[in-house]
Amino acid sequence: CYDLNCAGFVQVNNRWVIGGAMPSSTTLAELSHEVQAEVLTAVQYDPTQRNWWLYINNAPIGYWPAAIYGPTCLQGSASQIQWGGEIEYHRNSSAHTKTVMGSGAFPRYGYPLAAYIRDITFTDVGTGYTGVPVDPAVLMVPGNLQRTDPNCYDISVQMGNSLNWGTYFFYGGPGGLNPACVGQL
């Protein structure tokens, strides 16, 4: 579990709410004037306490204690890393939710309109190796890339370009604000 809806995460800083909105009121109209918000995030293992710490903009936000993983799971390493966007919607009508993901712009609009995650890397503390988690071509294989309906929300994985962002992706969309979004959730 990754937000405060599940027991376990110990929050030590109230600047950010895990699973909540960013502490910003940036709108898509503002983004059209090249106002972008960037957040540096990191998850690091503490070998002394065996906790996994979440940092945002280099400040500790909280941790997932070792006790919630059991004796063999996530003790010093992880076998999988995931990045993405998500909305929560409890269907109460036949219409798709109008909840936007990211900035509300589709990935095809790119920078500065679409939401993005960039410089995606991991560090193996045992070897010191830092790299990208996987080739984007692998991500595009059906089954690896998860999205429900590209008329509602979409993703576009990239690797290196003139932006010098390393591996990155644009993601999001307007949800039910797009008339073509009639997708299944």
Contact map, one row per residue, 1 for C-alpha under 8 A:
11100100000000000000000000000000000000000000000000000000000000000000000000000000000000000000000000000000000000000000000000000000000000000000000000000000000000000000000000000000000000000
11110100100000000110000000000000000000000000000000000000000000000000000000000000000000000000000000000000000000000000000000000000000000000000000000000000000000000000000000000000000000000
11111100100000000110000000000000000000000000000000000000000000000000000000000000000000000000000000000000000000000000000000000000000000000000000000000000000000000000000000000000000000000
01111110100000000110000000000000000000000000000000000000000000000000000000000000000000000000000000000000000000000000000000000000000000000000000000000000000000000000000000000000000000000
00111110000000000000000000000000000000000000000000000000000000000000000000000000000000000000000000000000000000000000000000000000000000000000000000000000000000000000000000000000000000000
11111111100000000000000000000000000000000000000000000000000000000000000000000000000000000000000000000000000000000000000000000000000000000000000000000000000000000000000000000000000000000
00011111100000000000000000000000000000000000000000000000000000000000000000000000000000000000000000000000000000000000000000000000000000000000000000000000000000000000000000000000000000000
00000111110000000000000000000000000000000000000000000000000000011001000000000000000000000000000000000000000000000000000000000000000000000000000000000000000000000000000000000000000000000
01110111111000000000000000000000000000000000000000000000000001111000000000000000000000000000000000000000000000000000000000000000000000000000000000000000000000000000000000000000000000000
00000001111100000000000000000000000000000000000000000000000001111000000000000000000000000000000000000000000000000000000000000000000000000000000000000000000000000000000000000000000000000
00000000111111000000000000000000000000000000000000000000000011100000000000000000000000000000000000000000000000000000000000000000000000000000000000000000000000000000000000000000000000000
00000000011111000000000000000000000000000000000000000000000111000000000000000000000000000000000000000000000000000000000000000000000000000000000000000000000000000000000000000000000000000
00000000001111110000000000000000000000000000000000000000000111000000000000000000000000000000000000000000000000000000000000000000000000000000000000000000000000000000000000000000000000000
00000000001111111000000000000000000000000000000000000000000010000000000000000000000000000000000000000000000000000000000000000000000000000000000000000000000000000000000000000000000000000
00000000000011111000001000000000000000000000000000000000000010000000000000000000000000000000000000000000000000000000000000000000000000000000000000000000000000000000000000000000000000000
00000000000011111101011000000000000000000000000000000000000010000000000000000000000000000000000000000000000000000000000000000000000000000000000000000000000000000000000000000000000000000
00000000000001111111110000000000000000000000000000000000000000000000000000000000000000000000000000000000000000000000000000000000000000000000000000000000000000000000000000000000000000000
01110000000000011111000000000000000000000000000000000000000000000000000000000000000000000000000000000000000000000000000000000000000000000000000000000000000000000000000000000000000000000
01110000000000001111100000000000000000000000000000000000000000000000000000000000000000000000000000000000000000000000000000000000000000000000000000000000000000000000000000000000000000000
00000000000000011111110000000000000000000000000000000000000000000000000000000000000000000000000000000000000000000000000000000000000000000000000000000000000000000000000000000000000000000
00000000000000001011111100000000000000000000000000000000000000000000000000000000000000000000000000000000000000000000000000000000000000000000000000000000000000000000000000000000000000000
00000000000000011001111100000000000000000000000000000000000000000000000000000000000000000000000000000000000000000000000000000000000000000000000000000000000000000000000000000000000000000
00000000000000110000111110000000000000000000000000000000000000000000000000000000000000000000000000000000000000000000000000000000000000000000000000000000000000000000000000000000000000000
00000000000000000000111111000000000000000000000000000000000000000000000000000000000000000000000000000000000000000000000000000000000000000000000000000000000000000000000000000000000000000
00000000000000000000001111100000000000000000000000000000000000000000000000000000000000000000000000000000000000000000000000000000000000000000000000000000000000000000000000000000000000000
00000000000000000000000111110110001110000000000000000000000000000000000000000000000000000000000000000000000000000000000000000000000000000000000000000000000000000000000000000000000000000
00000000000000000000000011111110000000000000000000000000000000000000000000000000000000000000000000000010000000000000000000000000000000000000000000000000000000000000000000000000000000000
00000000000000000000000001111111000000000000000000000000000000000000000000000000000000000000000000000011100000001000000000000000000000000000000000000000000000000000000000000000000000000
00000000000000000000000000111111100000000000000000000000000000000000000000000000000000000000000000000000000000000000000000000000000000000000000000000000000000000000000000000000000000000
00000000000000000000000001111111111000000000000000000000000000000000000000000000000000000000000000000000000000000000000000000000000000000000000000000000000000000000000000000000000000000
00000000000000000000000001111111111100000000000000000000000000000000000000000000000000000000000000000000000000011000000000000000000000000000000000000000000000000000000000000000000000000
00000000000000000000000000011111111000000000000000000000000000000000000000000000000000000000000000000000000000011000000000000000000000000000000000000000000000000000000000000000000000000
00000000000000000000000000001111111000000000000000000000000000000000000000000000000000000000000000000000000000000000000000000000000000000000000000000000000000000000000000000000000000000
00000000000000000000000000000111111100000000000000000000000000000000000000000000000000000000000000000000000000011000000000000000000000000000000000000000000000000000000000000000000000000
00000000000000000000000001000111111110000000000000000000000000000000000000000000000000000000000000000000000000010000000000000000000000000000000000000000000000000000000000000000000000000
00000000000000000000000001000010011111000000000000000000000000000000000000000000000000000000000000000000000000010000000000000000000000000000000000000000000000000000000000000000000000000
00000000000000000000000001000000001111100000000000000000000000000000000000000000000000000000000000000000000000000000000000000000000000000000000000000000000000000000000000000000000000000
00000000000000000000000000000000000111110000000000000000000000000000000000000000000000000000000000000000000000000000000000000000000000000000000000000000000000000000000000000000000000000
00000000000000000000000000000000000011111000000000000001100000000000000000000000000000000000000000000000000000000000000000000000000000000000000000000000000000000000000000000000000000000
00000000000000000000000000000000000001111100000000000011110000000000000000000000000000000000000000000000000000000000000000000000000000000000000000000000000000000000000000000000000000000
00000000000000000000000000000000000000111110000000000111110000000000000000000000000000000000000000000000000000000000000000000000000000000000000000000000000000000000000000000000000000000
00000000000000000000000000000000000000011111000000000111010000000000000000000000000000000000000000000000000000000000000000000000000000000000000000000000000000000000000000000000000000000
00000000000000000000000000000000000000001111100000011110000000000000000000000000000000000000000000000000000000000000000000000000000000000000000000000000000000000000000000000000000000000
00000000000000000000000000000000000000000111110000011110000000000000000000000000000000000000000000000000000000000000000000000000000000000000000000000000000000000000000000000000000000000
00000000000000000000000000000000000000000011111001111000000000000000000000011000000000000000000000000000000000000000000000000000000000000000000000000000000000000000000000000000000000000
00000000000000000000000000000000000000000001111111111000000000000000000000010000000000000000000000000000000000000000000000000000000000000000000000000000000000000000000000000000000000000
00000000000000000000000000000000000000000000111111100000000000000000000000010000000000000000000000000000000000000000000000000000000000000000000000000000000000000000000000000000000000000
00000000000000000000000000000000000000000000011111000000000000000000000000000000000000000000000000000000000000000000000000000000000000000000000000000000000000000000000000000000000000000
00000000000000000000000000000000000000000000011111100000000000000100000000000000000000000000000000000000000000000000000000000000000000000000000000000000000000000000000000000000000000000
00000000000000000000000000000000000000000000111111110000000000001100000000110000000000000000000000000000000000000000000000000000000000000000000000000000000000000000000000000000000000000
00000000000000000000000000000000000000000000111011111000000000111100000000000000000000000000000000000000000000000000000000000000000000000000000000000000000000000000000000000000000000000
00000000000000000000000000000000000000000011110001111100000000111100000000000000000000000000000000000000000000000000000000000000000000000000000000000000000000000000000000000000000000000
00000000000000000000000000000000000000000011110000111110000111110000000000000000000000000000000000000000000000000000000000000000000000000000000000000000000000000000000000000000000000000
00000000000000000000000000000000000000001111000000011111000111100000000000000000000000000000000000000000000000000000000000000000000000000000000000000000000000000000000000000000000000000
00000000000000000000000000000000000000011111000000001111111111000000000000000000000000000000000000000000000000000000000000000000000000000000000000000000000000000000000000000000000000000
00000000000000000000000000000000000000111100000000000111111110000000000000000000000000000000000000000000000000000000000000000000000000000000000000000000000000000000000000000000000000000
00000000000000000000000000000000000000111000000000000011111000000000000000000000000000000000000000000000000000000000000000000000000000000000000000000000000000000000000000000000000000000
00000000000000000000000000000000000000011100000000000011111100000000000000000000000000000000000000000000000000000000000000000000000000000000000000000000000000000000000000000000000000000
00000000000000000000000000000000000000000000000000000011111110000000000000000000000000000000000000000000000000000000000000000000000000000000000000000000000000000000000000000000000000000
00000000000110000000000000000000000000000000000000001111011111000000000000000000000000000000000000000000000000000000000000000000000000000000000000000000000000000000000000000000000000000
00000000001111110000000000000000000000000000000000001111001111100000000000000000000000000000000000000000000000000000000000000000000000000000000000000000000000000000000000000000000000000
00000000111110000000000000000000000000000000000000001110000111110000000000000000000000000000000000000000000000000000000000000000000000000000000000000000000000000000000000000000000000000
00000000111000000000000000000000000000000000000000111100000011111000000000000000000000000000000000000000000000000000000000000000000000000000000000000000000000000000000000000000000000000
00000001110000000000000000000000000000000000000000111000000001111101000000000000000000000000000000000000000000000000000000000000000000000000000000000000000000000000000000000000000000000
00000001110000000000000000000000000000000000000001110000000000111111100000000000000000000000000000000000000000000000000000000000000000000000000000000000000000000000000000000000000000000
00000000000000000000000000000000000000000000000011110000000000011111110000100000000000000000000000000000000000000000000000000000000000000000000000000000000000000000000000000000000000000
00000000000000000000000000000000000000000000000000000000000000001111111000000000000000000000000000000000000000000000000000000000000000000000000000000000000000000000000000000000000000000
00000001000000000000000000000000000000000000000000000000000000011111110000000000000000000000000000000000000000000000000000000000000000000000000000000000000000000000000000000000000000000
00000000000000000000000000000000000000000000000000000000000000001111111111000000000000000000000000000000000000000000000000000000000000000000000000000000000000000000000000000000000000000
00000000000000000000000000000000000000000000000000000000000000000111111110000000000000000000000000000000000000000000000000000000000000000000000000000000000000000000000000000000000000000
00000000000000000000000000000000000000000000000000000000000000000010111110100000000000000000000000000000000000000000000000000000000000000000000000000000000000000000000000000000000000000
00000000000000000000000000000000000000000000000000000000000000000000111111100000000000000000000000000000000000000000000000000000000000000000000000000000000000000000000000000000000000000
00000000000000000000000000000000000000000000000000000000000000000000111111100000000000000000000000000000000000000000000000000000000000000000000000000000000000000000000000000000000000000
00000000000000000000000000000000000000000000000000000000000000000000100111111100000000000000000000000000000000000000000000000000000000000000000000000000000000000000000000000000000000000
00000000000000000000000000000000000000000000000001000000000000000100001111111100000000000000000000000000000000000000000000000000000000000000000000000000000000000000000000000000000000000
00000000000000000000000000000000000000000000111001000000000000000000000001111100000000000000000000000000000000000000000000000000000000000000000000000000000000000000000000000000000000000
00000000000000000000000000000000000000000000100000000000000000000000000001111110000000000000000000000000000000000000000000000000000000000000000000000000000000000000000000000000000000000
00000000000000000000000000000000000000000000000000000000000000000000000001111111100000000000000000000000000000000000000000000000000000000000000000000000000000000000000000000000000000000
00000000000000000000000000000000000000000000000000000000000000000000000000001111100000000000000000000000000000000000000000000000000000000000000000000000000000000000000000000000000000000
00000000000000000000000000000000000000000000000000000000000000000000000000000111110000000000000000000000000000000000000000000000000000000000000000000000000000000000000000000000000000000
00000000000000000000000000000000000000000000000000000000000000000000000000000111111000000000000000000000000000000000000000000000000010000000000000000000000000000000000000000000000000000
00000000000000000000000000000000000000000000000000000000000000000000000000000001111100000000000000000000000000000000000000000000000000000000000000000000000000000000000000000000000000000
00000000000000000000000000000000000000000000000000000000000000000000000000000000111110000000000000000000000000000000100000000000000000000000000000000000000000000000000000000000000000000
00000000000000000000000000000000000000000000000000000000000000000000000000000000011111000000000000000000000000000000100000000000000000000000000000000000000000000000000000100000000000000
00000000000000000000000000000000000000000000000000000000000000000000000000000000001111100000000000001100000000000000000000000000000000000000000000000000000000000000000000110000000000000
00000000000000000000000000000000000000000000000000000000000000000000000000000000000111110000000000001000000000000000000000000000000000000000000000000000000000000000000000000000000000000
00000000000000000000000000000000000000000000000000000000000000000000000000000000000011111000000000111000000000000000000000000000000000000000000000000000000000000000000000000000000000000
00000000000000000000000000000000000000000000000000000000000000000000000000000000000001111100000000000000000000000000000000000000000000000000000000000000000000000000000000000000000000000
00000000000000000000000000000000000000000000000000000000000000000000000000000000000000111110000010000000000000000000000000000000000000000000000000000000000000000000000000000000000000000
00000000000000000000000000000000000000000000000000000000000000000000000000000000000000011111000000000000000000000000000000000000000000000000000000000000000000000000000000000000000000000
00000000000000000000000000000000000000000000000000000000000000000000000000000000000000001111110110000000000000000000000000000000000000000000000000000000000000000000000000000000000000000
00000000000000000000000000000000000000000000000000000000000000000000000000000000000000000111110000000000000000000000000000000000000000000000000000000000000000000000000000000000000000000
00000000000000000000000000000000000000000000000000000000000000000000000000000000000000000011111100000000000000000000000000000000000000000000000000000000000000000000000000000000000000000
00000000000000000000000000000000000000000000000000000000000000000000000000000000000000000011111100000000000000000000000000000000000000000000000000000000000000000000000000000000000000000
00000000000000000000000000000000000000000000000000000000000000000000000000000000000000000000111110000000000000000000000000000000000000000000000000000000000000000000000000000001000001000
00000000000000000000000000000000000000000000000000000000000000000000000000000000000000000010111111000000000000000000000000000000000000000000000000000000000000000000000000000011000011110
00000000000000000000000000000000000000000000000000000000000000000000000000000000000000001010001111100000000000000000000000000000000000000000000000000000000000000000000000000011000000000
00000000000000000000000000000000000000000000000000000000000000000000000000000000000000000000000111110000000000000000000000000000000000000000000000000000000000000000000000000111100000000
00000000000000000000000000000000000000000000000000000000000000000000000000000000000000100000000011111000000000000000000000000000000000000000000000000000000000000000000000000111100000000
00000000000000000000000000000000000000000000000000000000000000000000000000000000000000100000000001111111000000000000000000000000000000000000000000000000000000000000000000011110100000000
00000000000000000000000000000000000000000000000000000000000000000000000000000000000011100000000000111111000000000000000000000000000000000000000000000000100000000000000000111110000000000
00000000000000000000000000000000000000000000000000000000000000000000000000000000000010000000000000011111100000000111000000000000000000000000000000000000000000000000000000111000000000000
00000000000000000000000000110000000000000000000000000000000000000000000000000000000000000000000000011111100000001110000000000000000000000000000000000000000000000000000000011000000000000
00000000000000000000000000010000000000000000000000000000000000000000000000000000000000000000000000011111110000000110000000000000000000000000000000000000000000000000000000011110000000000
00000000000000000000000000010000000000000000000000000000000000000000000000000000000000000000000000000111111010001110000000000000000000000000000000000000000000000000000000011100000000000
00000000000000000000000000000000000000000000000000000000000000000000000000000000000000000000000000000001111111000100000000000000000000000000000000000000111000000000000001111100000000000
00000000000000000000000000000000000000000000000000000000000000000000000000000000000000000000000000000000111111000110000000000000000000000000000000000000011100000000000001111000000000000
00000000000000000000000000000000000000000000000000000000000000000000000000000000000000000000000000000000011111000100000000000000000000000000000000000000000100000000000001000000000000000
00000000000000000000000000000000000000000000000000000000000000000000000000000000000000000000000000000000111111111100000000000000000000000000000000000000000000000000000000000000000000000
00000000000000000000000000000000000000000000000000000000000000000000000000000000000000000000000000000000011111111110000000000000000000000000000000000000000000000000000001000000000000000
00000000000000000000000000000000000000000000000000000000000000000000000000000000000000000000000000000000000011111110000000000000000000000000000000000000000000000000000000000000000000000
00000000000000000000000000000011011100000000000000000000000000000000000000000000000000000000000000000000000011111110000000000000000000000000000000000000000000000000000000000000000000000
00000000000000000000000000010011010000000000000000000000000000000000000000000000000000000000000000000010100011111110000000000000000000000000000000000000000000000000000000000000000000000
00000000000000000000000000000000000000000000000000000000000000000000000000000000000000000000000000000111111111111111000000000000000000000000000000000000000000000000000001110000000000000
00000000000000000000000000000000000000000000000000000000000000000000000000000000000000000000000000000111101001111111100000000000000000000000000000000000000000000000000001110000000000000
00000000000000000000000000000000000000000000000000000000000000000000000000000000000000000000000000000100000000000111110000000000000000000000000000000000000000000000000111100000000000000
00000000000000000000000000000000000000000000000000000000000000000000000000000000001100000000000000000000000000000011111100000000000000000000000000000000000000000000000111000000000000000
00000000000000000000000000000000000000000000000000000000000000000000000000000000000000000000000000000000000000000001111100000000000000000000000000000000000000000000111110000000000000000
00000000000000000000000000000000000000000000000000000000000000000000000000000000000000000000000000000000000000000000111110000000000000000000000000000000000000000000111100000000000000000
00000000000000000000000000000000000000000000000000000000000000000000000000000000000000000000000000000000000000000000111111000000000110000000000000000000000000000000011100000000000000000
00000000000000000000000000000000000000000000000000000000000000000000000000000000000000000000000000000000000000000000001111100000011110000000000000000000000000000000001000000000000000000
00000000000000000000000000000000000000000000000000000000000000000000000000000000000000000000000000000000000000000000000111110000011110000000000000000000000000000000000000000000000000000
00000000000000000000000000000000000000000000000000000000000000000000000000000000000000000000000000000000000000000000000011111001111000000000000000000000000000000000000000000000000000000
00000000000000000000000000000000000000000000000000000000000000000000000000000000000000000000000000000000000000000000000001111111110000000000000000000000000000000000000000000000000000000
00000000000000000000000000000000000000000000000000000000000000000000000000000000000000000000000000000000000000000000000000111111100000000000000000000000000000000000000000000000000000000
00000000000000000000000000000000000000000000000000000000000000000000000000000000000000000000000000000000000000000000000000011111000000000000000000000000000000000000000000000000000000000
00000000000000000000000000000000000000000000000000000000000000000000000000000000000000000000000000000000000000000000000000011111100000000000000000000000000000000000000000000000000000000
00000000000000000000000000000000000000000000000000000000000000000000000000000000000000000000000000000000000000000000000000111111110000000000000000000000000000000000000000000000000000000
00000000000000000000000000000000000000000000000000000000000000000000000000000000000000000000000000000000000000000000000000111011111000000000000000000000000000000000000000000000000000000
00000000000000000000000000000000000000000000000000000000000000000000000000000000000000000000000000000000000000000000000011110001111100000000000000000000000000000000000000000000000000000
00000000000000000000000000000000000000000000000000000000000000000000000000000000000000000000000000000000000000000000000011100000111110000000000000000000000000000000000000000000000000000
00000000000000000000000000000000000000000000000000000000000000000000000000000000000000000000000000000000000000000000000111000000011111100000000000000000000000000000001000000000000000000
00000000000000000000000000000000000000000000000000000000000000000000000000000000100000000000000000000000000000000000000111000000001111100000000000000000000000000000000000000000000000000
00000000000000000000000000000000000000000000000000000000000000000000000000000000000000000000000000000000000000000000000000000000000111110110000000000000000000000000000000000000000000000
00000000000000000000000000000000000000000000000000000000000000000000000000000000000000000000000000000000000000000000000000000000000111111110000000000000000000100000000000000000000000000
00000000000000000000000000000000000000000000000000000000000000000000000000000000000000000000000000000000000000000000000000000000000001111111000000000000000011100000001000000000000000000
00000000000000000000000000000000000000000000000000000000000000000000000000000000000000000000000000000000000000000000000000000000000000111111100000000000000000000000000000000000000000000
00000000000000000000000000000000000000000000000000000000000000000000000000000000000000000000000000000000000000000000000000000000000001111111100100000000000000000000000000000000000000000
00000000000000000000000000000000000000000000000000000000000000000000000000000000000000000000000000000000000000000000000000000000000001111111100110000000000010000000000000000000000000000
00000000000000000000000000000000000000000000000000000000000000000000000000000000000000000000000000000000000000000000000000000000000000011111110110000000000010000000000000000000000000000
00000000000000000000000000000000000000000000000000000000000000000000000000000000000000000000000000000000000000000000000000000000000000001111111110000000000000000000000000000000000000000
00000000000000000000000000000000000000000000000000000000000000000000000000000000000000000000000000000000000000000000000000000000000000000001111110000000000000000000000000000000000000000
00000000000000000000000000000000000000000000000000000000000000000000000000000000000000000000000000000000000000000000000000000000000000000000111111000000000000000000000000000000000000000
00000000000000000000000000000000000000000000000000000000000000000000000000000000000000000000000000000000000000000000000000000000000000000111111111000000000000000000000000000000000000000
00000000000000000000000000000000000000000000000000000000000000000000000000000000000000000000000000000000000000000000000000000000000000000011111111100000000000000000000000000000000000000
00000000000000000000000000000000000000000000000000000000000000000000000000000000000000000000000000000000000000000000000000000000000000000000001111110000000000000000000000000000000000000
00000000000000000000000000000000000000000000000000000000000000000000000000000000000000000000000000000000000000000000000000000000000000000000000011111100111000000000000000000000000000000
00000000000000000000000000000000000000000000000000000000000000000000000000000000000000000000000000000000000000000000000000000000000000000000000001111101100000000000000000000000000000111
00000000000000000000000000000000000000000000000000000000000000000000000000000000000000000000000000000000000000000000000000000000000000000000000000111111110000000000000000000000000010110
00000000000000000000000000000000000000000000000000000000000000000000000000000000000000000000000000000000000000000000000000000000000000000000000000111111110000000000000000000000000000000
00000000000000000000000000000000000000000000000000000000000000000000000000000000000000000000000000000000000000000000000000000000000000000000000000001111110000000000000000000010010111100
00000000000000000000000000000000000000000000000000000000000000000000000000000000000000000000000000000000000000000000000000000000000000000000000000011111110000000000000000001111010111100
00000000000000000000000000000000000000000000000000000000000000000000000000000000000000000000000000001000010000000000000000000000000000000000000000111111111000000000000000111110000000000
00000000000000000000000000000000000000000000000000000000000000000000000000000000000000000000000000000000011000000000000000000000000000000000000000101111111100000000000000111000000000000
00000000000000000000000000000000000000000000000000000000000000000000000000000000000000000000000000000000011000000000000000000000000000000000000000100000111110000000000011110000000000000
00000000000000000000000000000000000000000000000000000000000000000000000000000000000000000000000000000000001100000000000000000000000000000000000000000000011111000000000011100000000000000
00000000000000000000000000000000000000000000000000000000000000000000000000000000000000000000000000000000000000000000000000000000000000010011000000000000001111100000001111000000000000000
00000000000000000000000000000000000000000000000000000000000000000000000000000000000000000000000000000000000000000000000000000000000000010000000000000000000111110000001110000000000000000
00000000000000000000000000000000000000000000000000000000000000000000000000000000000000000000000000000000000000000000000000000000000000110000000000000000000011111000111100000000000000000
00000000000000000000000000000000000000000000000000000000000000000000000000000000000000000000000000000000000000000000000000000000000000000000000000000000000001111111111100000000000000000
00000000000000000000000000000000000000000000000000000000000000000000000000000000000000000000000000000000000000000000000000000000000000000000000000000000000000111111110000000000000000000
00000000000000000000000000000000000000000000000000000000000000000000000000000000000000000000000000000000000000000000000000000000000000000000000000000000000000011111000000000000000000000
00000000000000000000000000000000000000000000000000000000000000000000000000000000000000000000000000000000000000000000000000000000000000000000000000000000000000011111100000000000000000000
00000000000000000000000000000000000000000000000000000000000000000000000000000000000000000000000000000000000000000000000000000000000000000000000000000000000000011111110000000000000000000
00000000000000000000000000000000000000000000000000000000000000000000000000000000000000000000000000000000000000000000011000000000000000000000000000000000000000111011111100000000000000000
00000000000000000000000000000000000000000000000000000000000000000000000000000000000000000000000000000000000000000000011100000000000000000000000000000000000000111001111100000000000000000
00000000000000000000000000000000000000000000000000000000000000000000000000000000000000000000000000000000000000000000011110000000000100010000000000000000000011110000111110000000000000000
00000000000000000000000000000000000000000000000000000000000000000000000000000000000000000000000000000000000000000001111100000000000000000000000000000000000011110000111111000000000000000
00000000000000000000000000000000000000000000000000000000000000000000000000000000000000000000000000000000000000000001110000000000000000000000000000000000001111000000001111100000000000000
00000000000000000000000000000000000000000000000000000000000000000000000000000000000000000000000000000000011101000111100000000000000000000000000000000000001110000000000111110000000000000
00000000000000000000000000000000000000000000000000000000000000000000000000000000000110000000000000001100011000000111000000000000000000000000000000000000111100000000000011111000000000000
00000000000000000000000000000000000000000000000000000000000000000000000000000000000010000000000000011111111000000110000000000000000000000000000000000000111000000000000001111100000000000
00000000000000000000000000000000000000000000000000000000000000000000000000000000000000000000000000011111111000000000000000000000000000000000000000000001110000000000000000111110000000000
00000000000000000000000000000000000000000000000000000000000000000000000000000000000000000000000001111001110000000000000000000000000000000000000000000001100000000000000000011111110000000
00000000000000000000000000000000000000000000000000000000000000000000000000000000000000000000000111111001000000000000000000000000000000000000000000000011100000000000000000001111110010000
00000000000000000000000000000000000000000000000000000000000000000000000000000000000000000000001111100000000000000000000000000000000000000000000000000001000000000000000000000111111111000
00000000000000000000000000000000000000000000000000000000000000000000000000000000000000000000000001110000000000000000000000000000000000000000000000000000000000000000000000000111111010000
00000000000000000000000000000000000000000000000000000000000000000000000000000000000000000000000000000000000000000000000000000000000000000000000000000011000000000000000000000111111110000
00000000000000000000000000000000000000000000000000000000000000000000000000000000000000000000000000000000000000000000000000000000000000000000000000000000000000000000000000000001111111000
00000000000000000000000000000000000000000000000000000000000000000000000000000000000000000000000000000000000000000000000000000000000000000000000000000011000000000000000000000001011111000
00000000000000000000000000000000000000000000000000000000000000000000000000000000000000000000000100000000000000000000000000000000000000000000000000001011000000000000000000000011111111100
00000000000000000000000000000000000000000000000000000000000000000000000000000000000000000000001100000000000000000000000000000000000000000000000000000011000000000000000000000001001111110
00000000000000000000000000000000000000000000000000000000000000000000000000000000000000000000000100000000000000000000000000000000000000000000000000011011000000000000000000000000000011111
00000000000000000000000000000000000000000000000000000000000000000000000000000000000000000000000100000000000000000000000000000000000000000000000000011000000000000000000000000000000001111
00000000000000000000000000000000000000000000000000000000000000000000000000000000000000000000000000000000000000000000000000000000000000000000000000010000000000000000000000000000000000111
